[in-house]
Amino acid sequence: MPKNKTHSGTAKRVKITGTGKLRRQQTGLRHRLEVKSSAQTRRQTGTVAIAPADVKRVKKLLGR
């Protein structure tokens, strides 16, 4: 049986923590920043956990 390939698009967007949790960047910080309030852009910095409903699918895409 051949090996499964990692989905490279997902691999670029998702990082796996040391404990095995999945983290991703928050959305909304790429363009049109001038119309968003400073408070809104500050809230969107950093990473967040992937939704529990999506974890199984994302792990499969990452080959885990």
C-alpha positions in Angstrom: 0.0 0.0 0.0 1.5 3.4 -1.0 2.1 6.1 1.6 -0.3 9.0 1.9 0.9 12.4 1.0 0.6 15.3 3.3 -1.8 18.0 2.0 0.8 20.8 1.6 -1.8 23.6 1.7 -3.0 22.4 5.1 0.5 21.9 6.3 1.3 25.5 5.7 -1.7 26.8 7.6 -1.8 24.4 10.6 0.9 23.8 13.3 0.8 20.8 15.7 1.8 21.6 19.3 4.0 19.4 21.4 0.9 17.9 23.0 -0.7 17.2 19.6 -3.2 20.0 19.5 -3.8 21.8 16.2 -3.3 25.6 16.0 -4.1 28.0 13.2 -3.9 31.8 12.6 -7.1 33.8 13.0 -8.8 35.1 9.9 -9.3 38.7 8.9 -5.8 40.2 9.1 -4.7 40.1 5.4 -6.4 43.1 3.8 -8.7 46.1 4.4 -7.0 46.7 7.7 -7.7 50.4 7.5 -11.4 49.9 7.9 -11.1 47.7 11.0 -10.7 49.1 14.4 -7.3 48.7 16.3 -9.1 46.7 18.9 -10.4 44.3 16.3 -7.0 43.8 14.7 -5.4 43.2 18.2 -8.0 40.6 19.0 -7.2 38.7 15.8 -3.5 38.4 16.4 -2.1 35.1 17.6 -3.2 31.6 17.1 -6.4 29.7 18.0 -7.3 26.0 18.3 -9.0 24.3 15.4 -12.7 23.6 16.0 -13.2 20.1 17.5 -15.5 19.2 14.6 -12.7 19.7 12.2 -9.8 18.1 14.1 -10.2 14.6 12.6 -10.4 15.8 9.0 -7.4 18.1 9.4 -5.3 15.4 11.1 -6.0 13.1 8.2 -4.9 15.8 5.7 -1.6 16.1 7.7 -1.1 12.4 7.6 -1.6 11.8 11.3 
